[in-house]
Amino acid sequence: MITVHHLNHSRSQRVLWLLEELGLPYEIKRYERDRKTMLAPPELRAVHPLGKSPVITDGELTLAESGAIIQYLGDRYGAGRLIEAPGTPTRLRINYWLHYAEGSAMPLLLLKLVFRRVQTAPAPFFVRPVAKGIAGKVQHDFVDPQIALHLAYMEGELARAEWFGGAPFSVADIAMSFPLEVAAARGGLDERYPHLQAFLQKIHARPAYRRAIERGGDYNLLGG
């Protein structure tokens, strides 16, 4: 039995969704973020030394990193349904988006979150204007333009293909769901990007996605 060590409001929601798409039995062990810091609880370190989610256990295997988990589950249990065989052009495209989601898209969105928190965090009155000024300038001069560049790139890709891996729907789309949901919540993904908005509407309508939300529980990316 696969166990998902599931943290609320996190990337592990994608793992639940993939398991629902594959029709695999699994169990959930739940962890709650600290309400002040929004960090994972220390109990997760008993599962993996970094104390982060997602982590799965599958028999003797313990595996972290959502991209690695998605690829592992697709390769082992997908039976060609959601991931192509290695070496094919479609598989290379899928691999690209699996890495892009965490290697390119998410770091920029996390930077935006960090600098937004710097702007709103309590600080001594003589420090606050300096901290807010620096954070605002970094966002304006670097973070926001870079996010816009990547959103335009992803919009262009979906203008040429229905799904990120081409066709049909694949694990690439599951991997890309989280950065795009974060971007829609607080990263500027709006009506300027109709193909990305349509992508989110399509994945949210999938029965497996809805089942994963029901099992995973609270999933709010607007906080923080």
BARO-564234 format. One line per field, with one value per residue: x negated, y negated, z negated of N, C-alpha, C in turn; residue in one letter; residue number from 0. Coordinates in Angstrom, 3 decimals. Layout:
n.c1 = X_...
n.c2 = Y_...
n.c3 = Z_...
ca.c1 = X_...
ca.c2 = Y_...
ca.c3 = Z_...
c.c1 = X_...
c.c2 = Y_...
c.c3 = Z_...
residuo = a_...
num = NUM_...
***
This chain:
n.c1 = -0.842_-0.580_-1.660_-0.909_-2.529_-1.094_-0.900_1.001_2.181_0.181_-2.400_-1.994_0.596_0.731_-0.284_1.669_3.662_2.538_2.470_5.189_5.893_4.589_5.988_5.164_4.963_4.445_3.123_3.457_1.352_1.641_0.394_0.082_-0.462_-2.380_-0.579_-1.503_-4.125_-3.807_-5.266_-6.238_-5.442_-7.666_-7.431_-7.521_-10.181_-10.820_-10.120_-11.457_-14.687_-14.751_-12.313_-10.069_-7.202_-5.919_-6.169_-6.425_-5.752_-6.368_-6.095_-9.265_-10.407_-11.144_-10.360_-11.070_-10.518_-8.512_-8.542_-10.146_-8.611_-6.234_-7.216_-8.171_-5.798_-4.317_-5.949_-6.079_-3.440_-1.807_-1.464_-1.769_0.277_0.225_-2.318_-4.907_-7.044_-10.540_-12.884_-11.356_-10.130_-7.878_-8.132_-10.515_-9.636_-7.728_-9.430_-10.891_-8.967_-8.381_-10.749_-10.933_-8.756_-9.479_-12.102_-12.280_-9.791_-8.592_-10.630_-10.666_-8.066_-8.102_-10.035_-8.578_-6.624_-8.252_-9.404_-7.099_-6.234_-8.303_-7.748_-5.432_-5.957_-6.293_-8.418_-11.025_-10.347_-12.253_-13.534_-11.638_-10.802_-13.108_-13.360_-10.924_-11.249_-13.470_-12.493_-10.281_-11.516_-13.077_-11.060_-9.700_-11.702_-12.911_-11.636_-8.820_-8.945_-10.292_-8.503_-6.374_-7.606_-7.916_-5.249_-4.252_-5.748_-4.806_-2.130_-2.372_-3.276_-1.034_0.670_-0.024_0.331_2.620_2.090_-0.622_-2.499_-1.992_0.190_1.889_3.405_1.100_-1.426_-2.957_-1.192_-0.020_-2.242_-2.702_-0.492_-0.590_-2.488_-1.076_1.389_0.537_-0.465_1.908_3.161_1.507_-0.434_-0.025_1.288_3.751_6.511_4.953_3.705_5.123_4.984_3.634_5.422_7.578_6.458_6.265_8.990_9.790_8.319_9.315_11.845_11.634_12.626_10.903_9.206_11.000_11.754_9.329_9.015_11.141_10.284_7.819_8.290_8.259_7.177_5.674_4.239_3.969_3.189_0.516
n.c2 = 1.200_-2.164_-4.985_-8.321_-11.018_-13.674_-17.111_-19.916_-22.419_-22.135_-20.866_-18.158_-17.619_-17.189_-14.632_-13.035_-13.503_-12.330_-9.640_-9.168_-9.488_-7.270_-5.282_-3.928_-2.202_-3.880_-5.305_-8.069_-9.992_-12.588_-15.924_-19.070_-22.473_-24.881_-27.514_-30.098_-30.272_-28.846_-26.627_-23.163_-20.594_-19.352_-16.596_-15.436_-15.034_-12.609_-10.950_-11.779_-13.231_-16.005_-16.936_-17.719_-17.960_-16.711_-13.289_-9.870_-6.514_-3.318_-0.183_0.902_-1.397_-4.817_-7.942_-11.226_-14.589_-16.050_-15.951_-13.695_-11.758_-11.830_-10.992_-8.435_-7.082_-7.243_-5.783_-3.252_-2.451_-3.487_-2.229_-3.066_-4.896_-7.560_-8.426_-8.386_-5.879_-5.707_-7.665_-8.334_-11.038_-12.331_-11.540_-12.831_-15.464_-15.433_-14.867_-17.231_-19.168_-18.143_-18.701_-21.463_-22.538_-22.518_-23.414_-25.843_-27.326_-27.310_-28.393_-31.204_-31.965_-31.367_-33.207_-35.557_-35.229_-35.266_-37.871_-39.378_-38.779_-39.901_-42.577_-42.899_-41.969_-42.295_-44.845_-46.889_-50.423_-52.026_-50.354_-49.297_-50.906_-50.676_-47.883_-47.342_-48.893_-47.745_-45.131_-45.701_-46.832_-44.697_-42.912_-44.438_-45.010_-42.581_-40.018_-40.108_-40.809_-38.496_-36.437_-37.185_-36.806_-33.995_-33.164_-34.079_-32.480_-29.873_-30.222_-30.507_-27.941_-26.341_-27.386_-26.092_-23.420_-21.150_-20.070_-20.038_-18.024_-17.518_-15.544_-12.724_-14.033_-14.084_-13.091_-15.350_-17.484_-17.236_-17.783_-20.456_-21.715_-22.759_-25.040_-26.719_-27.046_-28.385_-30.688_-31.726_-32.353_-34.234_-35.239_-36.692_-35.447_-35.875_-37.155_-37.814_-35.587_-33.402_-30.682_-29.412_-29.872_-28.398_-25.871_-25.465_-25.448_-23.126_-21.071_-21.308_-20.408_-17.698_-14.476_-12.907_-14.826_-16.270_-14.277_-13.900_-16.355_-16.194_-14.058_-14.995_-17.347_-20.632_-23.136_-25.752_-28.230_-30.898_-31.866_-33.182
n.c3 = 0.000_0.894_-0.868_-1.400_-2.665_-3.647_-3.380_-4.273_-1.951_0.102_2.393_2.307_2.896_5.604_5.845_4.679_6.554_8.887_8.072_7.881_10.581_11.604_10.400_8.115_4.970_1.875_-1.152_-3.404_-5.385_-7.498_-7.854_-9.431_-8.622_-10.492_-11.844_-12.099_-10.971_-8.653_-8.032_-7.605_-10.025_-12.640_-12.828_-10.321_-9.792_-10.790_-8.799_-6.498_-6.239_-5.575_-6.305_-4.773_-2.563_0.546_-0.562_0.139_-0.859_0.346_-0.015_-0.813_0.038_-0.376_0.774_1.723_3.016_5.318_8.176_8.688_7.431_8.943_11.444_10.771_9.923_12.277_14.073_12.813_12.298_14.265_16.723_19.377_19.676_18.672_19.037_21.372_22.946_22.078_23.983_26.204_28.296_27.131_24.459_23.776_23.905_21.837_19.666_19.672_18.797_16.279_14.924_15.353_13.944_11.187_11.263_12.659_12.745_10.086_8.245_8.813_8.104_5.410_4.577_4.958_2.982_0.659_0.705_0.607_-1.923_-3.379_-2.975_-4.471_-6.984_-10.582_-11.906_-13.373_-13.527_-12.303_-10.583_-8.937_-6.583_-4.944_-4.542_-3.277_-1.006_0.308_0.749_2.358_4.610_5.597_6.285_8.247_10.173_10.805_9.970_10.681_13.525_14.439_13.774_15.430_17.914_17.921_17.697_20.139_21.832_21.147_21.823_24.601_25.256_24.666_26.493_28.746_28.268_26.736_24.227_21.823_22.283_24.879_26.558_25.298_22.227_19.498_17.039_17.035_17.034_14.555_12.961_13.680_12.700_10.047_9.912_11.685_10.436_8.157_9.394_10.427_8.068_6.789_8.511_10.842_12.967_15.145_17.105_19.275_20.107_21.671_22.501_20.429_18.349_19.340_19.241_16.438_15.805_17.132_15.828_13.262_13.612_13.918_12.881_11.240_10.167_8.577_6.769_5.462_4.165_2.398_0.775_-0.093_-1.463_-2.970_-0.782_0.010_1.751_1.507_-0.906_-2.972
ca.c1 = 0.000_-1.296_-1.280_-1.294_-2.683_-0.404_-0.869_2.056_1.776_-1.172_-2.612_-1.582_1.925_0.541_-0.514_2.992_4.356_1.985_2.929_6.597_5.912_4.141_6.901_4.412_5.290_3.404_3.572_2.926_0.959_1.797_-0.416_0.601_-1.441_-2.315_0.271_-2.254_-5.264_-3.381_-6.238_-5.806_-5.749_-8.897_-7.158_-7.874_-11.593_-10.907_-9.893_-12.554_-15.514_-14.470_-11.060_-9.188_-6.228_-5.437_-6.971_-5.620_-6.375_-5.795_-6.867_-10.503_-10.874_-10.708_-10.757_-10.675_-10.554_-7.282_-8.833_-10.620_-7.469_-5.339_-7.843_-8.204_-4.456_-3.938_-6.707_-5.806_-2.033_-1.030_-1.181_-1.672_1.458_-0.053_-3.710_-5.414_-8.257_-11.770_-13.533_-10.468_-10.040_-6.874_-8.683_-11.472_-8.848_-7.176_-10.528_-11.214_-8.014_-8.555_-11.862_-10.639_-7.797_-10.157_-13.400_-12.179_-8.566_-8.334_-11.532_-10.239_-6.848_-8.513_-10.674_-7.517_-6.037_-9.209_-9.529_-5.824_-6.222_-9.228_-7.057_-4.338_-6.365_-6.581_-9.820_-11.171_-9.898_-13.358_-13.960_-10.531_-10.830_-14.213_-13.023_-9.850_-11.775_-14.298_-11.624_-9.479_-12.356_-13.426_-9.869_-9.382_-12.763_-13.365_-10.732_-7.607_-9.239_-10.634_-7.257_-5.646_-8.301_-7.613_-3.838_-4.107_-6.323_-3.872_-0.949_-2.706_-3.344_0.322_1.330_-0.398_0.708_3.667_1.508_-2.045_-3.247_-1.429_1.468_2.986_3.101_0.012_-1.975_-3.481_-0.127_0.108_-3.381_-2.576_0.700_-0.840_-2.962_-0.064_2.376_-0.097_-0.505_3.265_3.527_0.744_-1.568_0.296_1.950_5.089_7.118_3.943_3.181_6.348_4.706_3.309_6.678_8.355_5.808_6.697_10.407_9.900_7.848_10.213_13.073_11.383_13.142_9.812_8.756_11.993_11.648_8.105_9.298_12.010_9.494_6.696_8.756_8.052_6.176_5.829_2.938_3.975_2.581_-0.929
ca.c2 = 0.000_-3.436_-5.981_-9.693_-11.903_-14.794_-18.392_-20.773_-23.542_-21.843_-20.119_-16.762_-17.456_-16.632_-13.193_-12.447_-13.582_-11.300_-8.335_-9.045_-9.269_-5.900_-4.342_-3.106_-2.357_-4.546_-5.888_-9.400_-10.411_-14.032_-16.841_-20.435_-23.547_-25.829_-28.604_-31.358_-30.218_-28.081_-25.565_-21.806_-20.236_-18.559_-15.161_-14.956_-14.645_-11.178_-10.251_-12.185_-14.166_-17.410_-17.316_-18.404_-17.146_-15.354_-12.082_-8.658_-5.219_-2.261_0.957_0.494_-2.640_-6.141_-8.834_-12.628_-15.429_-15.770_-15.539_-12.310_-10.909_-11.762_-10.148_-7.056_-6.490_-7.079_-4.692_-1.955_-2.063_-4.152_-1.287_-3.799_-5.762_-8.956_-8.739_-7.610_-5.106_-6.507_-7.784_-8.843_-12.505_-12.766_-11.364_-13.911_-16.670_-15.253_-15.042_-18.655_-19.887_-17.671_-19.457_-22.894_-22.928_-22.780_-24.045_-27.186_-28.054_-27.488_-29.309_-32.593_-32.183_-31.380_-34.506_-36.560_-35.042_-35.690_-39.325_-39.931_-38.659_-40.908_-43.868_-42.958_-41.426_-43.284_-45.250_-48.196_-51.482_-52.596_-49.357_-48.917_-51.513_-50.142_-46.516_-47.397_-49.456_-46.742_-44.050_-46.196_-47.022_-43.385_-42.392_-45.228_-44.993_-41.237_-38.889_-40.234_-40.638_-37.115_-35.664_-37.521_-36.141_-32.568_-32.980_-34.245_-31.275_-28.762_-30.536_-30.176_-26.487_-25.783_-27.840_-25.151_-22.053_-21.164_-19.716_-20.361_-16.941_-17.294_-14.852_-13.219_-14.449_-13.267_-13.513_-16.710_-18.407_-17.156_-18.508_-21.887_-22.274_-23.512_-26.395_-27.542_-27.416_-29.433_-31.902_-32.264_-32.864_-35.411_-35.479_-37.474_-34.693_-36.435_-37.030_-37.998_-34.264_-32.590_-29.251_-28.931_-29.836_-27.257_-24.677_-25.298_-25.066_-21.725_-20.132_-21.372_-19.674_-16.260_-13.770_-12.481_-16.024_-16.577_-13.248_-14.158_-17.487_-15.690_-13.243_-15.751_-18.354_-22.062_-23.409_-27.183_-28.776_-32.341_-32.227_-33.381
ca.c3 = 0.000_0.948_-1.863_-1.070_-3.817_-2.995_-4.079_-3.726_-1.087_0.576_3.617_2.182_3.491_6.946_5.734_4.491_7.839_9.770_7.599_8.282_12.029_11.864_9.764_7.175_3.550_1.090_-2.409_-3.658_-6.725_-7.397_-8.643_-9.335_-8.701_-11.595_-11.365_-12.087_-10.051_-7.479_-7.786_-7.933_-11.410_-12.782_-12.720_-8.993_-9.757_-11.090_-7.532_-5.607_-7.006_-5.295_-6.947_-3.839_-1.861_0.353_-0.703_0.171_-1.126_1.179_-0.475_-1.473_0.644_-0.813_1.857_1.616_4.216_6.057_9.541_8.657_7.065_10.097_12.454_10.265_9.962_13.671_14.679_12.213_12.283_15.310_17.824_20.631_19.758_18.358_19.315_22.506_22.712_22.182_25.279_27.250_28.265_26.160_23.110_23.548_23.619_20.502_18.709_19.611_17.948_14.903_14.340_15.436_12.905_9.922_11.446_13.232_12.412_8.657_7.523_8.973_7.322_4.007_4.337_4.808_1.660_-0.358_0.680_0.159_-3.382_-3.907_-2.954_-5.449_-8.284_-11.629_-12.008_-14.026_-12.630_-11.538_-9.603_-8.058_-5.239_-4.155_-4.152_-2.290_0.228_0.986_1.214_3.471_5.795_6.137_6.961_9.439_11.175_11.186_9.796_11.497_14.951_14.736_13.752_16.652_19.014_17.897_18.008_21.579_22.444_20.970_22.632_25.980_25.413_24.705_27.720_29.812_27.895_25.707_22.942_21.784_22.906_26.210_26.362_24.470_20.862_18.958_15.747_17.174_16.665_13.099_12.403_13.933_12.073_8.822_10.173_12.327_9.420_7.343_10.209_10.494_6.751_6.368_9.388_12.025_14.032_15.270_18.431_20.319_20.445_21.808_22.605_19.084_17.606_19.834_18.702_15.044_15.805_17.567_14.814_12.106_13.949_14.006_11.701_10.356_9.442_7.540_5.729_4.699_3.274_1.325_-0.151_-0.636_-2.400_-2.762_0.259_0.244_2.111_1.327_-2.179_-2.996
c.c1 = -0.877_-0.755_-1.804_-1.355_-2.309_-0.357_0.197_1.457_0.411_-1.175_-2.124_-0.170_1.820_0.357_0.809_3.753_3.848_2.462_4.391_6.710_5.532_5.072_6.220_4.938_4.126_4.001_2.848_2.550_0.854_0.865_0.120_-0.530_-1.280_-1.567_-0.455_-3.346_-4.903_-4.379_-5.652_-6.188_-6.993_-8.672_-7.531_-9.341_-11.790_-10.719_-11.039_-13.357_-15.227_-13.150_-10.107_-8.237_-6.192_-6.551_-6.004_-6.448_-5.604_-6.602_-8.085_-11.011_-10.283_-11.243_-10.188_-10.833_-9.395_-7.541_-9.285_-9.482_-6.530_-5.921_-7.857_-6.834_-3.998_-4.631_-6.286_-4.361_-1.215_-0.679_-0.965_-0.514_1.120_-1.493_-4.200_-6.671_-9.489_-12.320_-12.661_-10.429_-9.022_-7.404_-9.704_-10.745_-8.242_-8.255_-10.893_-10.275_-8.055_-9.665_-11.571_-9.747_-8.498_-11.458_-13.341_-10.962_-8.443_-9.321_-11.122_-9.006_-7.148_-9.225_-9.625_-6.867_-6.964_-9.272_-8.220_-5.727_-7.173_-8.540_-6.027_-4.735_-6.591_-8.073_-9.882_-10.906_-11.028_-13.903_-12.898_-10.589_-11.942_-13.878_-11.936_-10.352_-12.593_-13.434_-10.800_-10.287_-12.736_-12.238_-9.629_-10.405_-13.144_-12.259_-9.519_-7.891_-9.584_-9.391_-6.458_-6.273_-7.928_-6.136_-3.592_-4.645_-5.351_-2.595_-1.190_-2.761_-1.948_1.146_1.062_0.032_1.712_3.102_-0.006_-2.896_-2.851_-0.036_1.148_2.478_2.055_-0.429_-2.584_-2.446_0.116_-1.028_-3.205_-1.386_0.367_-1.415_-1.914_1.046_1.819_-0.121_0.870_3.670_2.790_-0.434_-1.241_0.921_3.407_5.557_6.140_3.415_4.343_6.075_4.337_4.562_7.541_7.774_6.266_8.158_10.566_9.438_8.764_11.511_12.862_11.895_12.041_9.267_9.709_11.953_10.423_8.301_10.159_11.214_8.394_7.098_8.357_6.901_6.349_4.467_2.904_3.314_1.096_-1.411
c.c2 = -1.249_-4.353_-7.335_-10.483_-13.299_-16.009_-19.269_-21.938_-23.295_-21.074_-18.672_-16.532_-16.861_-15.118_-12.471_-12.417_-12.496_-9.911_-8.108_-8.814_-7.831_-4.861_-3.428_-3.282_-3.022_-5.013_-7.208_-9.525_-11.921_-14.778_-18.247_-21.444_-24.339_-27.075_-29.942_-31.344_-29.595_-26.992_-24.207_-21.474_-19.354_-17.061_-14.596_-14.537_-13.185_-10.336_-10.518_-13.267_-15.643_-17.874_-18.073_-17.408_-17.614_-14.341_-10.919_-7.493_-4.195_-1.004_0.480_-0.859_-3.854_-7.134_-10.224_-13.305_-15.079_-15.349_-14.099_-11.350_-10.735_-10.853_-8.683_-6.395_-6.278_-5.903_-3.329_-1.506_-2.613_-3.275_-2.005_-4.763_-7.235_-9.351_-7.813_-6.834_-5.997_-6.515_-8.291_-10.372_-13.022_-12.631_-12.453_-15.211_-16.594_-15.459_-16.505_-19.383_-19.412_-18.444_-20.958_-23.353_-23.321_-23.555_-25.476_-27.958_-28.337_-28.408_-30.776_-32.900_-32.179_-32.689_-35.594_-36.460_-35.576_-37.209_-39.999_-39.860_-39.648_-42.265_-44.000_-42.478_-42.544_-43.576_-46.567_-49.323_-52.041_-51.631_-49.134_-49.588_-50.967_-48.742_-46.506_-47.916_-48.457_-45.635_-44.480_-46.354_-45.685_-42.790_-43.107_-45.043_-43.597_-40.194_-38.989_-40.145_-39.197_-36.224_-35.925_-36.847_-34.658_-32.306_-33.112_-33.019_-30.099_-28.969_-30.168_-28.683_-25.876_-26.337_-26.875_-23.712_-22.109_-20.935_-19.954_-19.267_-16.685_-16.723_-13.368_-13.813_-13.509_-13.772_-14.903_-17.735_-18.394_-17.931_-20.014_-22.521_-23.170_-24.904_-27.281_-27.933_-28.488_-30.747_-32.542_-32.893_-34.153_-35.743_-36.165_-36.711_-35.140_-36.315_-37.307_-36.665_-33.273_-31.095_-28.657_-28.878_-28.660_-25.951_-24.430_-24.884_-23.590_-20.762_-20.141_-20.610_-18.164_-15.563_-13.355_-13.651_-16.327_-15.542_-13.484_-15.319_-17.028_-14.888_-14.050_-16.819_-19.771_-22.326_-24.853_-27.789_-30.291_-32.759_-32.423_-34.483
c.c3 = 0.000_-0.139_-1.414_-2.366_-3.336_-3.897_-3.445_-2.938_-0.443_1.885_3.510_2.707_4.891_6.899_5.523_5.810_8.790_9.356_7.958_9.791_12.364_11.256_8.762_5.750_2.816_-0.228_-2.623_-5.130_-6.691_-8.344_-8.408_-9.459_-10.001_-11.107_-11.316_-11.026_-8.707_-7.106_-8.167_-9.375_-11.495_-12.656_-11.344_-8.898_-10.129_-9.829_-6.568_-6.314_-6.759_-5.891_-6.054_-3.192_-0.414_0.136_-0.574_-0.334_-0.309_0.892_-1.245_-0.983_-0.058_0.197_1.625_2.976_5.151_7.502_9.625_8.340_8.258_11.171_12.032_10.385_11.406_14.316_14.127_12.394_13.452_16.486_19.153_20.723_19.601_18.599_20.426_22.116_22.849_23.607_26.405_27.182_27.247_24.737_22.800_23.219_22.226_19.448_18.546_18.655_16.503_14.208_14.315_14.287_11.613_10.091_11.940_12.721_10.916_7.939_7.639_8.135_5.833_3.653_4.146_3.435_0.568_-0.439_0.302_-1.359_-4.033_-3.987_-4.056_-6.842_-9.296_-11.697_-12.758_-13.034_-11.775_-10.483_-8.539_-6.684_-4.352_-3.647_-3.085_-0.954_1.014_1.562_2.413_4.747_6.426_6.873_8.278_10.540_11.652_11.134_10.719_12.993_15.322_14.732_15.016_17.869_19.078_18.187_19.513_22.321_22.342_21.765_24.093_26.229_25.500_25.854_28.874_29.516_26.762_24.319_22.985_22.425_24.341_26.049_26.168_23.153_20.265_17.589_15.831_16.729_15.160_12.435_12.542_13.232_10.888_9.103_10.837_11.357_8.492_8.116_10.324_9.172_6.415_7.279_10.692_13.173_14.092_16.714_19.575_20.832_20.600_21.898_21.245_18.219_18.050_19.319_17.267_14.971_16.170_16.477_13.605_12.348_13.992_12.738_10.726_9.557_8.294_6.413_4.852_3.735_2.105_0.308_-0.824_-1.632_-1.992_-1.796_0.712_0.510_1.998_0.031_-2.054_-2.102
residuo = m_i_t_v_h_h_l_n_h_s_r_s_q_r_v_l_w_l_l_e_e_l_g_l_p_y_e_i_k_r_y_e_r_d_r_k_t_m_l_a_p_p_e_l_r_a_v_h_p_l_g_k_s_p_v_i_t_d_g_e_l_t_l_a_e_s_g_a_i_i_q_y_l_g_d_r_y_g_a_g_r_l_i_e_a_p_g_t_p_t_r_l_r_i_n_y_w_l_h_y_a_e_g_s_a_m_p_l_l_l_l_k_l_v_f_r_r_v_q_t_a_p_a_p_f_f_v_r_p_v_a_k_g_i_a_g_k_v_q_h_d_f_v_d_p_q_i_a_l_h_l_a_y_m_e_g_e_l_a_r_a_e_w_f_g_g_a_p_f_s_v_a_d_i_a_m_s_f_p_l_e_v_a_a_a_r_g_g_l_d_e_r_y_p_h_l_q_a_f_l_q_k_i_h_a_r_p_a_y_r_r_a_i_e_r_g_g_d_y_n_l_l_g_g
num = 0_1_2_3_4_5_6_7_8_9_10_11_12_13_14_15_16_17_18_19_20_21_22_23_24_25_26_27_28_29_30_31_32_33_34_35_36_37_38_39_40_41_42_43_44_45_46_47_48_49_50_51_52_53_54_55_56_57_58_59_60_61_62_63_64_65_66_67_68_69_70_71_72_73_74_75_76_77_78_79_80_81_82_83_84_85_86_87_88_89_90_91_92_93_94_95_96_97_98_99_100_101_102_103_104_105_106_107_108_109_110_111_112_113_114_115_116_117_118_119_120_121_122_123_124_125_126_127_128_129_130_131_132_133_134_135_136_137_138_139_140_141_142_143_144_145_146_147_148_149_150_151_152_153_154_155_156_157_158_159_160_161_162_163_164_165_166_167_168_169_170_171_172_173_174_175_176_177_178_179_180_181_182_183_184_185_186_187_188_189_190_191_192_193_194_195_196_197_198_199_200_201_202_203_204_205_206_207_208_209_210_211_212_213_214_215_216_217_218_219_220_221_222_223
***
